[in-house]
Amino acid sequence: MRDNIKGGALTETTFLILLATCNPIHGYGIMQFIETETKGRVALGAGTLYGAINTLQKKGWIEPIGNSQNDVKKDYIITQLGKQVAADEQRRLVEISHLAEKVLGGISA
């Protein structure tokens, strides 16, 4: 995962997972959230999702919560650091959107 190299952009997958984990949610719920909210444009496979979840846990951006080790489904929640990273990405995207609006003058069909 090449997120935030030299203060750069998050991958879309990472940003969507961070958004999905703003409320406690299990892995399959994250997959459903992303597919629903992107109207099917982004659909993650289990391998991609769980690889990303492991990476985000190592970075301290999300963490597992409240389930015993015997529980099959593990819920995840965004951390304070993860919230800051997501907020930074939102600001970056807004800046890019404003630049595109300025240069392109709006979207025409």
Buried (B, 14 or more C-beta within 10 A) or exposed (E): BEBBEEEEBBBEBBBBBBBBBEEBBBBEBBBBBBBEEEEEEEEBEEEEBEBBBEBBBEBEBBBBEEBEEEEEEBBBBBBEEBBEBBEBBBEBEEEEEEEEEEEEEEEEE
